[in-house]
């Protein structure tokens, strides 16, 4: 009796090792359970252990071609639903007395076509950044990865003449989430060109992806840093080294420079960098400014202004004529 129990346990253990061996880590094993696969084989092969073992081996072999598949991480739910539908179809075919030798290869081929119709994996866009849009799911091992790129971007050199305006745009080449995106600015002064975080101090007045400094002075020479965050998680850190060139404006003496600095004295944080407050002309120059909604608002404002001007002129003439 003990020998019979041992004999029945050995094929089951061998089957488990066969199904779980490394070479068969495929999309089939990521999106179906061992219980589901064994259940399908029992429906096809009945209760005969050798026949069930053949069925499980054929099941695994049919899906070997999906072992190295990589899919868009956002498409996992859709692919899971497709495998669930495949499982139901195989169960129906087993009930109809079909053959697993025919059913499994046909199901695997159908699944390959379904995977090819999924949204493609987005390529990694160098040189830096945590690019969630490019996250991919690996069927071999059932895990996901993002692009192997550093968080810190290379330093960009910006040269501006003394007294002119400097602008920094905290923009990356890969797509960002539409919500919960924040920007944090900092500055490393003293003419340092660095990415060492210990040299930077925060610039609380700087907000948004675009900031400017005006007028640029020699004290602004150094490295400005912008960190892009999504839900408080850093996605990328950009660096801009500002090099200030040129002599003082013509006719300006050192005493005048000192006197002006005294008059315009302000805390250092407020002096270094300020948020971009564009004029109407600068706003209209932006590519995304002339939308239908913005044009409608602009037309309404112009109309109200014209009506107000007409009423004022009419009131003035009425007052003038009533005096006569």
Buried (B, 14 or more C-beta within 10 A) or exposed (E): EEEEEEEEEEEEEEBEEEBEEEEBBBBBBBBBEEEBBBBBBBBBBEEEBEBBBBBBBBBBEBBEBBBEBBBBBBBBEBBBEBBEEBBEBBBEBBEEEBEBEEBBBBBBEEBBEBBEEBEEBBEBBBEBBBBBBBBBBBBBBEEEEBBEBEEBBEBBEBEBEBBEEBEBEBEBEBEBEEEEEEBBBBBBBEBBBBBEEEBBEEBEBBBEBBBBBEEBBEBBBBBBBBBBBBEEEBBBBBBBBBBBEEEBEEEEEEEEEEEEEEEEEEEEBEBBBBEBEEEEEEEEEEEEBEEEEBEEEBEEEEEEEEEEEEEEEEEEEEEEEEEE
